[in-house]
Amino acid sequence: PDGSWDYARVDPSAHRLYVARGDAVTAVDLASDAVTSVGHVQRGHAVMPLADGRLLVTSGTDGTVRFLNAANGNQIASVAVGKKPDAAILDEKGDRAFIM
């Protein structure tokens, strides 16, 4: 009821479900069902947990990919990627992301 969402991903090591939302990322602790909101984005489309504890989030309105600290939601970096980034996919080795 608080807005739309797009892609969701599970981080099996952190036992969390992440959902990209309009202005943030919703994090659901799969053990306790606790729900929190992390970070700030502009029309989030995809969220991808990375092995090093960061979240990669596509931010559609401002054409960026944002890297957030998964623990506290603080933004680490923002990279311009072009108009309306949507999906994000890691390569097989997990060392390159493709933004579409």
Number of C-alpha atoms within 10 A of each C-alpha: 3 6 7 12 18 15 17 17 15 18 17 10 9 15 13 21 20 26 24 27 26 21 19 21 28 20 21 18 16 15 9 9 11 10 14 11 17 22 20 19 24 18 24 30 28 28 31 24 23 16 12 8 14 20 27 21 33 31 31 21 15 17 19 23 26 24 23 25 19 21 12 11 17 14 17 11 12 16 12 12 16 13 13 17 23 20 16 18 14 13 9 8 6 10 9 10 14 9 16 13
